[in-house]
Amino acid sequence: MAENKIITGVPGYDQLVEGGFEKNSVNLIAGGSGSGKTIFAIQFLLEGLKKGESVLYVTFEEKKEDFYENIRKIGWDLNKAEKTGKFIFLEYSPEKVKMMLDEGGGAIESTVLKNKITRMVVDSITSFSLLFDDEQSRRQAILGFFDIIRKWDVTTLLTVQHSPTNQRDRGLSYVEFEADSVSVLYYLATGGRRRRFIEVLKMRGTDHSKDVHVFSIDKRYGVRVGPKASVDLNKI
């Protein structure tokens, strides 16, 4: 594997993107409610822990106790991970977000630098954008946030909400444009049941898969990417 690639820890995904995320890149995982975005993101952080890295989870909406309990249902103990001192959970209020942008980093930057964070998840950039009143303010805030992140030596994964009934509408086009990679998780009804699919829309500097693949979520492995899908998502 190339030295500039960061293994995600999601079985089957890295094979789609020539070994993982680009080191110090900003990556986007989009999907509807229940599609698996957060599970994918936590797997990415837990893989860093396995390698002895320090990792950071930033949320604008989750309470830590509730979040840890939900993740425990998957079979992962984030309290135990936190006790290692290498898994850090950071809950950010709207007031802190605006302060962060004004200060050019705020508590997130302090945490990243102090703890030598190498992997960061922001869940979700949709919630972040809704802290601002109008579209222009949202755009400026998100672009400012990207500028801040790119100053740090950290590989970042951002989650974003999108409508599962419209595969080509992922919500914030300027976020997608700024991101180094964009992957989309679908949870769609086909053949009388719901099925999960993943599509890598872009990854700069990578000859990534252009196919849609099926994936599953289970309590032992979390997200597992499988073979090429035999259905056309545009016809669902």
C-alpha positions, 0 to 999 in steps of 0.5 A: 500500500502506498505510504500516502494512503490511510486504511479506513478499517471498513472491510471491502472499501479500501479495495475500491479506492486503491488502499484507503483515504489520501493522507491528510485529506478531507473526505465526505460520506453521505447518506440518509438516516439509518444508512450507516454513515456514523458506523462507517465513521466510527470504524475509521476511528477505531482502525486508527486506535488499532494502529496506536493513533490518537483520534477525535470525534466531533459532534454538533448534535449528539450527547456523549452518553446517548451516543456511546449507548447507541454505538454499544449496540453495535458491539463497540465500547467507546468508554473503553476506547476513551480510557486509553486517552487516544479516543476523544469525544468533543461535543460542540455547541452553536456558540463554540462553532462561531467562536471556532470560526472567528478564532480560526480553530478554537477548541478543536484545533487545540485538541488536535494539536495537543493530542497529536490527532491523526484521524478526525470525524465531524458528524455531521456537516449538515448539522454544522451548516444549519447553525447559520441562518442563510445560505450565504452564511452557511457556505462561508462557514463551511468553506472557512471550516475546510480552510481551518481543517486543511491547516492540520496534519489530520485525515478527516471524515465528514458525514452529510445527510442526503435524501435517499429518494434522490440519489443525485441530491446530496444536499450541499454541492459546495461541500462536495466540491471542496472535499477530496473524496465523496462516497454515498450510502444508499438504503433503498427498497428493491425487490420487495425489501430494503438493500444497502449500496455504496458508491464512490463518486470521487477521490482525487488522485485515485483510480477508484471504482466506478461501480455501485457495490452492495454492503451490509452492517452487522454487530461484529464487523460494522460496515462490510462492502461486498460485490458489485450491485446487480441493480441500476440505482437510477431505476429504483 
